[in-house]
């Protein structure tokens, strides 16, 4: 099953990169030097986020659209894709 998630793309002066946030998956944020790179990294981060949540048993299927949704309060699980040479604190 392919799930589609909304992404919010914006420029971050602090990171000097485009950020792609996935609101439905708490803490799922990726970045890139271009919009396309940020989206590509976000797609990878979504898969990592889902894989991790499945391993922990923290997902359920949303009956409205079949998408996987977290079963716990926001903020418990974070998945972040960082590119080479980028470190986040």
N, C-alpha and C positions, 0 to 999 in steps of 0.2 A: 504494500500500500504506500502510495506517495502522498505525504501530507504537505499542505502548503501553509506557510506562516507569513504573516505580515512582517515586513522589515521597515524600520525607520532609519533612513540614511541622512547623515549630517556631517559637516566638516567640524573637526575638533582642533581648535588652535593649540590646546594643551598637548595633544598627541601628535599634532602636525600630520593628521591623516583623516580620511573619511571613516566614520564609524557606522556600522550597521547593527542596530539593536533589534531583538526579536521579543516584543512585549509579551507574547503568550508563554515564553520560556524564561522565567526569572534568571537574570544574570547572564543570559546568552547575548554576548556582544563580540563583534569582530571588527577588524579595521583593515584598511588597505590604502595604498597610495592613490588609487583611482576608485570611482564608484564600482566599476566592474570587479576590481580586486576585493573590495569590501564585501560585495555580494557573494563572490566565490568563497571567501573565507567564512562568511556567515552561514552559507549552506553546509560547509564542513563542520562548523561549530554546532549547528542544529543537529546534525547526525551524531556528533560526539555527545551532545547534551542528552539526546534521546537514548542512545546506547547506555550511557551511565545511569539514567533514570530507570531504564528497563532492568538493568542489573540489580538495582536497589529495590525494585518493585514499587516505584513511586509514580507510575503513570496509569491513567485510565483513558478510555476512548470516549471522546465527546460525541454523544448521540446526534447532535445537530449536524455535524459535518464529518464525523469519523476521524478527526484529528486527535492526536495524542495530547493530553493535558496533564499538568502536574496535579497530584492528589494531596499536596501539603501546602502549608503557608508559604507565601513568597519569601525568597531569600535563602532557603535551605541549601539549594544546589546551584552551583555556578559552573558554567562551561565557558571558556574563553579561548579564542584562537589568536595566538600572537605570531607575528612573522619573524623571520630571522633578524636578530639584532635588536628586537624590541622587547623591552622589559616593563612590566607594569607593577606598581606598588599597591 
